[in-house]
Amino acid sequence: MPLNKLIDYLDKNGKKYIVMKHSKAYTAQEVAASAHIPGKEMAKTVMLKVDGDIKMVILPSTHDVDFGKFQEALGATDVGLASEEEFEGLFPDCELGAMPPFGNLYDKETIVAEALTEDEEIAFNAGTHKELVKMSYKDFEELTKPKIFPFTNKHT
């Protein structure tokens, strides 16, 4: 069960968190609304294909990836959304599209949008479309050691 893997990791590292169950929801904004969490604090995990490599990218649910900014920040040639078929095998214990933003638990680098670093707390899918975890952003950053870049645009 994906939640257990994440909880064990957080407990082992002495981090405080809250687990919330919510009605089934598939988009980060639906999850935020269902769990009564501000959209800005709801982190969504997006999988990008960057020069042929799959990257885990984390940003606020109120933002979108600006592919031009992302490409420039990473010095990449080709950037686009990865298809579900391209990344489904990377997270075998998670429901498709509900992987937690801990690339380090899946041998993937974690890349975070600078906009997310402004939040004191973040919430995110915990491997299913019915559970989320809420924790301090600073603790999340300490555990994942992400690369941080300004590569998003806020929804209008």
Secondary structure, 3 states (H helix, E strand, C coil): CHHHHHHHHHHHCCCCEEEEECCCCCCHHHHHHHHCCCHHHEEEEEEEEECCEEEEEEEECCEEECHHHHHHHHCCCCEEECCHHHHHHHCCCCCCCCCCCCHHHHCCCEEEEHHHHHCCEEEEECCCCCEEEEEEHHHHHHHHCCEEECCEEECC
